Amino acid sequence: MKVKTLIFPEVNKFEISELTLGQIGKEDIKVRTIISAISPKQKDGF
């Protein structure tokens, strides 16, 4: 399965790429994210 990914290789830079995932096993789950947000004020993680 091919999916689009958003990667942050360094601060203030991002890349959109395609990733190939393996088959989903019987103990795996598949999650589809519809909307996600990143706080612009969160600088140092959690």
Order of alpha helices (4+ residues) and beta strands (2+ residues): beta-beta
